[in-house]
């Protein structure tokens, strides 16, 4: 078992280094453009899209939106968080 431990530690350190360096390597290879794309002007909606919007607008006053939330407690850290169920 002691012969395998240095190899396991080496693999773990190698994977951690790759995880850390991968975004840096990608930026060097592909560049860091970060430029937002221009927004293209959209034409008229299709007839079925317009009818779907009309159905929603007519039905929305009678619709009820229900959100169920689950409370999650982390027993080790004591953190309490809410998440959609």
C-alpha positions in Angstrom: 0.0 0.0 0.0 2.8 2.4 0.7 4.2 1.9 -2.8 0.9 3.1 -4.3 0.4 6.2 -2.1 3.0 8.4 -3.9 1.5 7.5 -7.3 -2.0 8.3 -6.1 -0.8 11.7 -4.6 1.1 12.4 -7.9 -2.1 11.7 -10.0 -4.2 13.9 -7.6 -1.7 16.8 -7.9 -1.5 16.4 -11.7 -5.3 16.5 -12.0 -5.6 19.5 -9.8 -2.9 21.3 -11.8 -4.7 20.5 -15.1 -8.0 21.7 -13.6 -6.3 25.0 -12.6 -4.3 25.5 -15.8 -6.9 24.5 -18.4 -8.7 27.9 -18.6 -5.3 29.7 -18.9 -4.2 27.4 -21.7 -7.6 27.8 -23.5 -7.2 31.6 -23.3 -3.7 31.4 -24.7 -4.7 29.1 -27.6 -8.1 30.7 -28.5 -7.6 34.2 -27.3 -9.7 36.3 -25.0 -12.1 38.1 -27.4 -14.9 38.5 -24.9 -16.7 40.7 -27.4 -20.5 40.5 -27.3 -22.3 39.6 -30.5 -24.5 42.2 -32.1 -28.2 41.7 -31.8 -30.0 41.0 -35.1 -33.3 42.7 -35.6 -36.1 40.1 -35.7 -39.0 40.2 -38.1 -42.7 39.5 -37.5 -43.7 36.5 -35.4 -45.1 33.5 -37.2 -48.9 33.0 -37.1 -48.7 30.0 -34.7 -46.4 32.0 -32.3 -48.9 34.9 -32.3 -51.8 32.6 -31.5 -49.8 31.0 -28.7 -49.1 34.4 -27.2 -52.8 35.4 -27.6 -53.9 32.2 -25.8 -51.5 32.9 -22.9 -52.6 36.5 -22.6 -56.2 35.4 -22.5 -55.6 32.6 -20.0 -53.0 34.3 -17.8 -55.5 36.2 -15.5 -57.0 32.9 -14.4 -53.6 31.1 -14.1 -51.9 30.5 -10.8 -48.2 30.1 -10.5 -47.1 27.8 -7.7 -43.5 27.5 -6.6 -42.4 24.7 -4.3 -39.3 25.3 -2.3 -37.3 22.7 -0.4 -35.2 23.7 2.6 -31.8 21.9 2.7 -29.7 21.9 5.8 -26.0 21.0 5.6 -25.3 19.0 8.7 -21.6 19.6 8.6 -21.5 23.3 8.0 -24.9 24.2 9.5 -25.9 26.1 6.3 -29.5 26.4 5.4 -30.4 26.9 1.8 -33.6 26.9 -0.3 -33.9 25.1 -3.6 -36.7 24.6 -6.1 -38.3 21.2 -5.7 
